[in-house]
Amino acid sequence: MNPIDHPVVAVGAVVLDHDRLLLVRRGRGPAQGDWSVPGGRVELGETLAEAVTRELLEETALEGVCGPLIGWAERVEPDGHYVLLDFEVTLVGDDAPVAGDDAAEVAWVHLYEVGERQLAPGLAEFLHDHGIIATFT
């Protein structure tokens, strides 16, 4: 695979339900096989909020409302340079999540168990630094 010749802007949906975090296991692309928050690339002409809710719907079949920016991260890897913007999302309704698009699995994970998953690079540190999880291994 050829490296991307410019930074890619991507978004993530941080969805909390009391003491649980919504996670998806990546079925393809960057971090394949790892657990992450639902998200992906921003499409041309799409606002960040639109990208967040679209990715959430595509990967989990859940509808949400994009809230404030939680924080950003950056990954520079041999295959590309990614600028990641993670937003707080509030769900609309109480449907059960269903894996779709490039998500191989989707799960509500108790906050104290998040760090025990094989997470995408840098996600545990990001969640800890922004007060979402207390500890990680």
Secondary structure, 3 states (H helix, E strand, C coil): CCCCCCCEEEEEEEEEECCEEEEEEECCCCCCCCEECCEEECCCCCCHHHHHHHHHHHHHCCEEEEEEEEEEEEEEECCEEEEEEEEEEEEECCCCCCCCCCEEEEEEEEHHHHHHCCECCCHHHHHHHCCCCCCCC
